[in-house]
C-alpha cells in the first residue's frame, strides 16, 4: 500500500499511525480543533503549523523559534485567539489532501534520516515542499529557510546526551489530562 493510500485510510478509519510520536499525533488532533475554531470545513497545513505553536514545545516549535519565528506572531497571522480549546472537532473532520501529502512526505523524510519515528520535526520539514500548498510560500515570505530549520533541528539532536535518542520519544504516552493540554494563549 503506498503512503498516500495509507494516510488516507488513517483519516478515514481514525487509526493511529504507530510511527508518529505522541506529540505529532497531538498536533494533528489540535489542528482539527484549530480548523473548527477558524470556521473551516477542512483541516489545512496552516492549522497544523498553528498547532505546533499552541503546543508550545516540540522540535518543530523550538526550531521555528530558534530561526527567529515568533509563535505569537504566527498565531496572530492566522487569526488565532482564546477559545480554540473549547472547540470540539467532529470524529471524522476531514484533512485537506495537502495535509495528507505533508504526512506522506514526513514519513519519507523520517526514513531518509533513518529515524525510528515521525515527529513534528519531520512534519515541519515536509511543509517546505512546494507540492504541499501555500506553506512553502508562507515560510518564504516570513524569511524562514528550510536549510536553517534543518540545521537547528540537527543542532538540537546533537545536543542530546544519548546520540541515538529521538527528539520526540516514541514510547512515552501522554497519560494525565493536564499533560495533554497545550499551553494557553
N, CA, C and O of each residue as an XYZ file, in Angstrom:
740
protein
N       0.858     -1.175      0.000
C       0.000      0.000      0.000
C       0.904      1.238      0.000
O       1.809      1.342      0.828
N       0.662      2.183     -0.931
C       1.517      3.358     -0.965
C       1.193      4.306      0.196
O       0.157      4.177      0.848
N       2.089      5.251      0.438
C       1.952      6.123      1.613
C       0.674      6.953      1.592
O      -0.005      7.063      2.614
N       0.337      7.538      0.450
C      -0.868      8.369      0.405
C      -2.117      7.551      0.675
O      -3.035      8.028      1.342
N      -2.166      6.330      0.170
C      -3.314      5.458      0.437
C      -3.380      5.132      1.925
O      -4.455      5.129      2.526
N      -2.217      4.859      2.510
C      -2.170      4.532      3.938
C      -2.601      5.731      4.786
O      -3.365      5.583      5.740
N      -2.110      6.906      4.433
C      -2.501      8.126      5.153
C      -4.006      8.352      5.003
O      -4.688      8.662      5.980
N      -4.523      8.200      3.788
C      -5.956      8.400      3.557
C      -6.783      7.432      4.386
O      -7.822      7.811      4.926
N      -6.332      6.176      4.495
C      -7.099      5.218      5.283
C      -7.026      5.564      6.771
O      -7.973      5.317      7.519
N      -5.911      6.129      7.188
C      -5.794      6.559      8.586
C      -6.866      7.592      8.901
O      -7.527      7.511      9.937
N      -7.039      8.572      8.003
C      -8.024      9.610      8.241
C      -9.440      9.083      8.129
O     -10.339      9.562      8.820
N      -9.648      8.102      7.265
C     -10.973      7.525      7.103
C     -11.349      6.663      8.297
O     -12.480      6.729      8.779
N     -10.416      5.860      8.773
C     -10.699      4.905      9.840
C     -10.308      5.396     11.227
O     -10.462      4.666     12.206
N      -9.805      6.620     11.323
C      -9.366      7.181     12.608
C      -8.315      6.307     13.287
O      -8.284      6.213     14.514
N      -7.466      5.677     12.506
C      -6.399      4.842     13.052
C      -5.229      5.732     13.464
O      -5.104      6.869     13.009
N      -4.392      5.202     14.318
C      -3.181      5.901     14.707
C      -2.021      5.250     13.974
O      -1.866      4.029     13.995
N      -1.215      6.068     13.331
C      -0.027      5.534     12.685
C       1.051      5.395     13.749
O       1.453      6.389     14.353
N       1.520      4.187     13.987
C       2.451      3.969     15.091
C       3.774      4.707     14.938
O       4.465      4.950     15.927
N       4.130      5.063     13.719
C       5.395      5.768     13.512
C       5.356      7.196     14.066
O       6.405      7.785     14.328
N       4.174      7.748     14.242
C       4.043      9.134     14.675
C       4.168      9.221     16.193
O       3.556      8.448     16.930
N       4.975     10.178     16.642
C       5.168     10.362     18.076
C       3.864     10.847     18.710
O       2.989     11.369     18.020
N       3.740     10.672     20.016
C       2.546     11.212     20.689
C       2.377     12.719     20.449
O       1.255     13.197     20.281
N       3.482     13.459     20.432
C       3.377     14.905     20.201
C       2.887     15.202     18.791
O       2.079     16.112     18.604
N       3.353     14.464     17.804
C       2.892     14.672     16.427
C       1.403     14.342     16.317
O       0.652     15.059     15.655
N       0.981     13.260     16.963
C      -0.440     12.912     16.954
C      -1.268     13.973     17.666
O      -2.380     14.293     17.245
N      -0.716     14.517     18.751
C      -1.415     15.575     19.473
C      -1.537     16.828     18.594
O      -2.580     17.482     18.587
N      -0.487     17.154     17.866
C      -0.535     18.309     16.963
C      -1.608     18.113     15.897
O      -2.327     19.054     15.560
N      -1.722     16.898     15.364
C      -2.759     16.622     14.373
C      -4.152     16.793     14.970
O      -5.039     17.351     14.323
N      -4.350     16.319     16.191
C      -5.657     16.466     16.852
C      -5.965     17.942     17.120
O      -7.095     18.390     16.922
N      -4.972     18.682     17.564
C      -5.176     20.116     17.840
C      -5.459     20.866     16.547
O      -6.262     21.799     16.537
N      -4.811     20.470     15.453
C      -5.039     21.164     14.180
C      -6.510     21.078     13.760
O      -7.038     22.004     13.143
N      -7.161     19.975     14.093
C      -8.588     19.839     13.786
C      -9.404     20.842     14.603
O     -10.320     21.476     14.078
N      -9.068     20.984     15.892
C      -9.772     21.954     16.745
C      -9.551     23.372     16.233
O     -10.473     24.188     16.225
N      -8.326     23.658     15.806
C      -7.997     24.983     15.269
C      -8.844     25.263     14.032
O      -9.382     26.361     13.883
N      -8.966     24.281     13.147
C      -9.765     24.455     11.932
C     -11.224     24.744     12.276
O     -11.848     25.612     11.664
N     -11.766     24.022     13.251
C     -13.153     24.270     13.673
C     -13.270     25.682     14.237
O     -14.222     26.402     13.934
N     -12.297     26.075     15.060
C     -12.301     27.421     15.648
C     -12.273     28.498     14.561
O     -12.899     29.549     14.700
N     -11.548     28.226     13.489
C     -11.431     29.191     12.382
C     -12.594     29.059     11.405
O     -12.586     29.674     10.338
N     -13.583     28.264     11.764
C     -14.805     28.061     10.989
C     -14.526     27.530      9.588
O     -15.129     27.964      8.607
N     -13.607     26.593      9.523
C     -13.293     25.938      8.260
C     -14.080     24.637      8.171
O     -14.625     24.155      9.164
N     -14.128     24.089      6.988
C     -14.793     22.803      6.786
C     -13.778     21.677      6.565
O     -14.155     20.520      6.379
N     -12.502     22.024      6.586
C     -11.436     21.054      6.352
C     -10.169     21.544      7.065
O      -9.941     22.750      7.161
N      -9.356     20.624      7.557
C      -8.108     20.980      8.221
C      -7.009     21.124      7.175
O      -6.811     20.251      6.330
N      -6.298     22.250      7.255
C      -5.253     22.536      6.280
C      -3.893     22.624      6.974
O      -3.807     22.555      8.200
N      -2.837     22.777      6.178
C      -1.485     22.807      6.727
C      -1.237     23.991      7.657
O      -0.466     23.875      8.610
N      -1.879     25.122      7.393
C      -1.679     26.250      8.300
C      -2.246     25.950      9.689
O      -1.733     26.452     10.689
N      -3.292     25.142      9.753
C      -3.837     24.724     11.055
C      -2.820     23.851     11.800
O      -2.711     23.911     13.025
N      -2.088     23.051     11.048
C      -1.060     22.200     11.650
C       0.109     23.047     12.159
O       0.640     22.781     13.237
N       0.509     24.056     11.400
C       1.562     24.966     11.856
C       1.137     25.681     13.140
O       1.926     25.809     14.077
N      -0.103     26.142     13.177
C      -0.636     26.797     14.375
C      -0.634     25.820     15.549
O      -0.333     26.207     16.678
N      -0.966     24.558     15.288
C      -0.960     23.556     16.356
C       0.430     23.402     16.962
O       0.558     23.248     18.177
N       1.479     23.442     16.128
C       2.846     23.392     16.670
C       3.067     24.543     17.639
O       3.697     24.372     18.683
N       2.546     25.716     17.290
C       2.753     26.914     18.123
C       1.972     26.844     19.429
O       2.494     27.225     20.477
N       0.738     26.367     19.387
C      -0.043     26.321     20.628
C       0.416     25.193     21.544
O       0.197     25.255     22.754
N       1.051     24.160     20.983
C       1.627     23.124     21.841
C       2.710     23.727     22.737
O       2.864     23.330     23.892
N       3.443     24.675     22.202
C       4.454     25.370     22.996
C       5.677     24.529     23.318
O       6.475     24.909     24.175
N       5.838     23.407     22.657
C       7.020     22.570     22.853
C       7.153     21.647     21.654
O       6.265     21.577     20.804
N       8.253     20.953     21.599
C       8.497     20.035     20.492
C       9.557     20.576     19.566
O       9.869     21.766     19.572
N      10.094     19.696     18.784
C      11.214     20.084     17.927
C      10.816     21.100     16.857
O      11.600     22.001     16.561
N       9.629     20.986     16.273
C       9.199     21.962     15.263
C       9.054     23.341     15.894
O       9.522     24.334     15.337
N       8.412     23.405     17.044
C       8.222     24.665     17.768
C       9.577     25.306     18.087
O       9.782     26.494     17.839
N      10.494     24.509     18.638
C      11.804     25.031     19.029
C      12.610     25.484     17.814
O      13.268     26.522     17.866
N      12.568     24.724     16.726
C      13.305     25.104     15.516
C      12.770     26.411     14.943
O      13.545     27.273     14.530
N      11.448     26.559     14.917
C      10.864     27.811     14.426
C      11.325     28.989     15.277
O      11.694     30.037     14.747
N      11.304     28.815     16.591
C      11.749     29.890     17.490
C      13.222     30.213     17.264
O      13.594     31.383     17.176
N      14.058     29.186     17.169
C      15.491     29.411     17.001
C      15.832     30.043     15.653
O      16.901     30.632     15.494
N      14.930     29.922     14.692
C      15.139     30.546     13.380
C      14.547     31.955     13.335
O      14.474     32.569     12.271
N      14.132     32.457     14.481
C      13.644     33.830     14.557
C      12.151     34.000     14.414
O      11.658     35.128     14.411
N      11.420     32.912     14.296
C       9.961     32.999     14.204
C       9.384     33.185     15.598
O       9.805     32.520     16.544
N       8.445     34.067     15.719
C       7.764     34.265     16.992
C       6.430     33.525     16.921
O       5.565     33.892     16.126
N       6.252     32.486     17.745
C       4.981     31.733     17.701
C       3.752     32.625     17.884
O       2.712     32.381     17.273
N       3.867     33.649     18.717
C       2.729     34.559     18.914
C       2.385     35.282     17.617
O       1.211     35.522     17.334
N       3.402     35.632     16.826
C       3.157     36.280     15.536
C       2.475     35.330     14.555
O       1.617     35.740     13.774
N       2.863     34.061     14.604
C       2.224     33.065     13.737
C       0.746     32.941     14.112
O      -0.121     32.907     13.240
N       0.468     32.875     15.417
C      -0.930     32.782     15.866
C      -1.723     34.000     15.417
O      -2.855     33.871     14.950
N      -1.134     35.180     15.557
C      -1.808     36.414     15.139
C      -2.033     36.408     13.630
O      -3.116     36.751     13.156
N      -1.007     36.016     12.878
C      -1.111     35.993     11.415
C      -2.290     35.133     10.950
O      -2.996     35.490     10.007
N      -2.490     34.009     11.619
C      -3.560     33.098     11.212
C      -4.855     33.315     12.000
O      -5.780     32.510     11.902
N      -4.924     34.395     12.778
C      -6.178     34.779     13.434
C      -6.595     33.896     14.589
O      -7.789     33.682     14.800
N      -5.632     33.373     15.349
C      -5.966     32.501     16.473
C      -6.060     33.321     17.745
O      -5.167     34.105     18.065
N      -7.147     33.131     18.459
C      -7.369     33.828     19.725
C      -7.824     32.799     20.759
O      -7.956     31.612     20.463
N      -8.056     33.278     21.962
C      -8.561     32.394     23.005
C      -9.875     31.757     22.550
O     -10.612     32.326     21.745
N     -10.142     30.601     23.068
C     -11.409     29.937     22.781
C     -11.269     28.701     21.913
O     -12.188     27.884     21.855
N     -10.133     28.546     21.231
C      -9.989     27.380     20.363
C     -10.015     26.089     21.175
O     -10.430     25.044     20.672
N      -9.568     26.160     22.446
C      -9.503     24.962     23.285
C     -10.883     24.365     23.534
O     -11.008     23.165     23.778
N     -11.906     25.190     23.475
C     -13.268     24.730     23.745
C     -13.903     24.055     22.536
O     -14.979     23.465     22.642
N     -13.244     24.140     21.398
C     -13.801     23.580     20.176
C     -13.769     22.054     20.233
O     -12.855     21.452     20.796
N     -14.765     21.467     19.650
C     -14.817     20.013     19.527
C     -14.898     19.703     18.041
O     -15.843     20.092     17.355
N     -13.888     18.998     17.567
C     -13.885     18.620     16.152
C     -14.706     17.346     15.998
O     -14.566     16.426     16.804
N     -15.557     17.275     14.980
C     -16.303     16.044     14.737
C     -15.349     14.865     14.559
O     -14.193     15.051     14.180
N     -15.821     13.683     14.825
C     -14.974     12.482     14.776
C     -14.288     12.305     13.423
O     -13.145     11.851     13.369
N     -14.950     12.648     12.356
C     -14.345     12.461     11.035
C     -14.175     13.797     10.324
O     -14.516     13.927      9.149
N     -13.648     14.788     11.034
C     -13.385     16.091     10.428
C     -12.273     15.907      9.399
O     -11.196     15.419      9.740
N     -12.513     16.287      8.158
C     -11.573     15.943      7.083
C     -10.277     16.758      7.095
O     -10.222     17.880      7.597
N      -9.249     16.152      6.527
C      -7.966     16.807      6.310
C      -7.830     17.063      4.804
O      -8.197     16.225      3.980
N      -7.306     18.217      4.476
C      -7.061     18.580      3.084
C      -6.021     17.616      2.502
O      -5.173     17.098      3.228
N      -6.094     17.382      1.196
C      -5.119     16.498      0.544
C      -3.693     16.977      0.764
O      -2.775     16.161      0.841
N      -3.490     18.291      0.866
C      -2.139     18.824      1.104
C      -1.596     18.362      2.458
O      -0.392     18.139      2.591
N      -2.458     18.214      3.459
C      -2.026     17.696      4.762
C      -1.604     16.240      4.606
O      -0.595     15.816      5.170
N      -2.362     15.492      3.856
C      -2.018     14.081      3.629
C      -0.677     13.957      2.912
O       0.113     13.061      3.210
N      -0.427     14.862      1.965
C       0.854     14.861      1.261
C       1.984     15.196      2.235
O       3.043     14.569      2.203
N       1.753     16.191      3.104
C       2.761     16.548      4.106
C       3.090     15.337      4.974
O       4.261     15.068      5.240
N       2.081     14.615      5.412
C       2.324     13.465      6.286
C       3.059     12.345      5.546
O       3.920     11.681      6.123
N       2.725     12.137      4.285
C       3.438     11.128      3.494
C       4.898     11.548      3.307
O       5.805     10.723      3.418
N       5.118     12.824      3.024
C       6.489     13.320      2.873
C       7.240     13.273      4.205
O       8.449     13.041      4.229
N       6.526     13.491      5.309
C       7.164     13.408      6.634
C       7.639     11.982      6.910
O       8.713     11.780      7.478
N       6.848     11.006      6.510
C       7.257      9.605      6.674
C       8.508      9.338      5.838
O       9.450      8.699      6.307
N       8.513      9.823      4.619
C       9.693      9.634      3.756
C      10.912     10.341      4.352
O      12.013      9.789      4.360
N      10.712     11.559      4.847
C      11.816     12.313      5.466
C      12.382     11.547      6.648
O      13.597     11.458      6.819
N      11.497     10.996      7.457
C      11.912     10.214      8.615
C      12.764      9.023      8.182
O      13.808      8.746      8.771
N      12.310      8.332      7.157
C      13.063      7.169      6.659
C      14.416      7.591      6.089
O      15.420      6.906      6.290
N      14.440      8.719      5.377
C      15.714      9.165      4.797
C      16.707      9.584      5.883
O      17.919      9.527      5.676
N      16.188     10.004      7.038
C      17.042     10.382      8.167
C      17.328      9.177      9.070
O      17.996      9.298     10.097
N      16.810      8.017      8.664
C      16.974      6.776      9.428
C      16.433      6.910     10.861
O      17.016      6.389     11.811
N      15.323      7.610     10.987
C      14.656      7.777     12.281
C      13.664      6.648     12.494
O      13.102      6.111     11.540
N      13.458      6.298     13.743
C      12.505      5.241     14.086
C      11.118      5.821     14.349
O      10.215      5.089     14.752
N      10.939      7.087     14.133
C       9.688      7.767     14.444
C       9.429      8.853     13.417
O      10.320      9.211     12.646
N       8.207      9.380     13.405
C       7.870     10.574     12.631
C       7.390     11.592     13.651
O       6.365     11.400     14.306
N       8.128     12.657     13.774
C       7.801     13.687     14.758
C       7.438     14.999     14.103
O       7.355     15.104     12.879
N       7.225     15.992     14.938
C       6.873     17.310     14.418
C       8.004     17.869     13.561
O       7.756     18.657     12.649
N       9.249     17.467     13.848
C      10.382     17.920     13.038
C      10.247     17.450     11.592
O      10.473     18.232     10.667
N       9.885     16.200     11.386
C       9.723     15.675     10.033
C       8.530     16.327      9.330
O       8.579     16.599      8.130
N       7.472     16.571     10.081
C       6.284     17.217      9.500
C       6.628     18.642      9.067
O       6.240     19.077      7.983
N       7.358     19.363      9.917
C       7.747     20.734      9.576
C       8.605     20.751      8.313
O       8.371     21.567      7.422
N       9.586     19.871      8.224
C      10.434     19.802      7.024
C       9.577     19.519      5.794
O       9.787     20.126      4.744
N       8.625     18.616      5.908
C       7.756     18.270      4.776
C       6.900     19.455      4.333
O       6.549     19.557      3.158
N       6.563     20.345      5.256
C       5.738     21.509      4.911
C       6.442     22.464      3.943
O       5.791     23.280      3.290
N       7.755     22.363      3.851
C       8.503     23.242      2.945
C       8.390     22.809      1.494
O       8.722     23.584      0.597
N       7.932     21.597      1.240
C       7.824     21.092     -0.121
C       6.760     21.897     -0.872
O       5.639     22.043     -0.384
N       7.101     22.421     -2.053
C       6.123     23.224     -2.807
C       4.842     22.470     -3.163
O       3.813     23.097     -3.416
N       4.888     21.129     -3.186
C       3.685     20.346     -3.518
C       2.658     20.366     -2.393
O       1.538     19.888     -2.574
N       3.022     20.912     -1.235
C       2.131     20.839     -0.080
C       1.239     22.068      0.067
O       0.589     22.236      1.099
N       1.198     22.915     -0.932
C       0.297     24.055     -0.862
C       1.002     25.336     -0.466
O       2.167     25.549     -0.800
N       0.292     26.176      0.239
C       0.747     27.541      0.498
C       1.786     27.672      1.606
O       2.325     28.761      1.802
N       2.082     26.613      2.328
C       3.007     26.745      3.455
C       4.411     27.121      2.997
O       5.067     27.927      3.657
N       4.886     26.571      1.898
C       6.232     26.923      1.437
C       6.293     28.407      1.079
O       7.305     29.060      1.332
N       5.222     28.945      0.494
C       5.171     30.371      0.175
C       5.127     31.212      1.452
O       5.757     32.267      1.526
N       4.380     30.739      2.461
C       4.324     31.453      3.749
C       5.712     31.503      4.379
O       6.157     32.561      4.824
N       6.400     30.351      4.417
C       7.736     30.308      5.013
C       8.682     31.254      4.273
O       9.460     31.974      4.900
N       8.615     31.253      2.949
C       9.481     32.128      2.156
C       9.195     33.590      2.472
O      10.122     34.382      2.641
N       7.921     33.952      2.552
C       7.536     35.335      2.855
C       7.995     35.753      4.253
O       8.295     36.924      4.486
N       8.049     34.808      5.169
C       8.476     35.100      6.545
C       9.988     35.006      6.716
O      10.505     35.278      7.800
N      10.701     34.624      5.660
C      12.152     34.502      5.734
C      12.617     33.254      6.468
O      13.748     33.195      6.951
N      11.748     32.262      6.550
C      12.098     31.001      7.203
C      12.626     30.063      6.121
O      11.918     29.735      5.168
N      13.872     29.638      6.279
C      14.569     28.881      5.245
C      14.725     27.426      5.678
O      15.100     27.147      6.817
N      14.439     26.511      4.769
C      14.499     25.084      5.070
C      15.862     24.667      5.608
O      15.936     23.955      6.609
N      16.940     25.100      4.959
C      18.276     24.690      5.415
C      18.549     25.169      6.837
O      19.216     24.477      7.606
N      18.039     26.345      7.190
C      18.213     26.854      8.551
C      17.418     26.010      9.549
O      17.907     25.709     10.637
N      16.191     25.630      9.178
C      15.370     24.756     10.033
C      16.078     23.423     10.236
O      16.190     22.944     11.365
N      16.561     22.817      9.141
C      17.264     21.539      9.252
C      18.508     21.665     10.129
O      18.806     20.774     10.924
N      19.227     22.768      9.982
C      20.426     22.992     10.785
C      20.075     23.075     12.273
O      20.762     22.487     13.109
N      19.012     23.803     12.601
C      18.591     23.929     14.007
C      18.128     22.584     14.555
O      18.424     22.245     15.700
N      17.409     21.825     13.750
C      16.962     20.506     14.192
C      18.159     19.581     14.445
O      18.169     18.828     15.419
N      19.165     19.642     13.566
C      20.375     18.830     13.772
C      21.120     19.254     15.026
O      21.625     18.410     15.764
N      21.192     20.574     15.274
C      21.843     21.064     16.496
C      21.128     20.536     17.738
O      21.769     20.100     18.695
N      19.799     20.580     17.715
C      19.034     20.079     18.862
C      19.276     18.586     19.061
O      19.435     18.120     20.189
N      19.303     17.847     17.968
C      19.522     16.405     18.059
C      20.918     16.116     18.612
O      21.093     15.217     19.434
N      21.907     16.884     18.156
C      23.281     16.671     18.612
C      23.493     17.076     20.064
O      24.431     16.599     20.703
N      22.642     17.947     20.596
C      22.761     18.363     21.996
C      22.255     17.296     22.957
O      22.546     17.344     24.153
N      21.501     16.338     22.439
C      21.006     15.257     23.287
C      22.192     14.475     23.827
O      23.177     14.271     23.118
N      22.106     14.043     25.060
C      23.221     13.328     25.691
C      23.446     11.957     25.089
O      24.587     11.511     24.968
N      22.373     11.285     24.712
C      22.497      9.966     24.103
C      22.400     10.144     22.597
O      21.388     10.642     22.103
N      23.426      9.749     21.858
C      23.467     10.020     20.422
C      22.268      9.512     19.636
O      21.874     10.143     18.655
N      21.673      8.390     20.036
C      20.556      7.835     19.275
C      19.192      8.212     19.841
O      18.173      7.690     19.387
N      19.156      9.103     20.815
C      17.886      9.487     21.424
C      17.091     10.339     20.439
O      17.637     11.260     19.832
N      15.836     10.041     20.283
C      14.974     10.774     19.366
C      14.652     12.144     19.941
O      14.648     12.331     21.157
N      14.382     13.107     19.054
C      13.949     14.420     19.505
C      12.622     14.328     20.246
O      12.381     15.062     21.204
N      11.775     13.428     19.797
C      10.479     13.221     20.416
C      10.328     11.729     20.673
O      10.297     10.945     19.724
N      10.235     11.323     21.926
C      10.179      9.886     22.219
C       8.949      9.226     21.614
O       7.885      9.833     21.493
N       9.131      7.959     21.235
C       8.024      7.237     20.609
C       7.252      6.395     21.616
O       6.121      5.993     21.346
N       7.843      6.126     22.762
C       7.186      5.227     23.699
C       6.541      5.937     24.874
O       5.811      5.308     25.640
N       6.784      7.212     25.035
C       6.219      7.932     26.157
C       4.821      8.404     25.794
O       4.658      9.340     25.011
N       3.836      7.770     26.351
C       2.450      8.169     26.090
C       2.052      9.244     27.076
O       2.426      9.203     28.248
N       1.287     10.211     26.587
C       0.772     11.256     27.449
C      -0.446     10.687     28.153
O      -1.428     10.323     27.505
N      -0.387     10.607     29.484
C      -1.474      9.947     30.192
C      -2.310     10.897     31.032
O      -3.526     10.726     31.108
N      -1.713     11.875     31.656
C      -2.518     12.736     32.518
C      -3.232     13.786     31.682
O      -2.638     14.318     30.744
N      -4.496     14.105     31.991
C      -5.217     15.116     31.232
C      -4.508     16.455     31.243
O      -4.537     17.177     30.247
N      -3.867     16.801     32.360
C      -3.156     18.081     32.435
C      -1.984     18.091     31.470
O      -1.687     19.128     30.877
N      -1.315     16.964     31.299
C      -0.174     16.898     30.407
C      -0.607     16.973     28.940
O       0.192     17.345     28.080
N      -1.857     16.627     28.648
C      -2.334     16.647     27.275
C      -2.706     18.050     26.819
O      -2.790     18.303     25.617
N      -2.927     18.951     27.740
C      -3.357     20.290     27.375
C      -2.180     21.124     26.910
O      -1.188     21.233     27.632
N      -2.257     21.722     25.720
C      -1.213     22.611     25.278
C      -1.268     23.912     26.058
O      -2.214     24.167     26.804
N      -0.255     24.719     25.877
C      -0.200     25.967     26.635
C      -1.385     26.869     26.270
O      -1.894     26.821     25.150
N      -1.801     27.667     27.208
C      -2.907     28.603     26.993
C      -2.377     29.849     26.323
O      -1.230     30.235     26.544
N      -3.209     30.489     25.498
C      -2.808     31.711     24.815
C      -2.985     32.906     25.716
O      -2.697     34.032     25.312
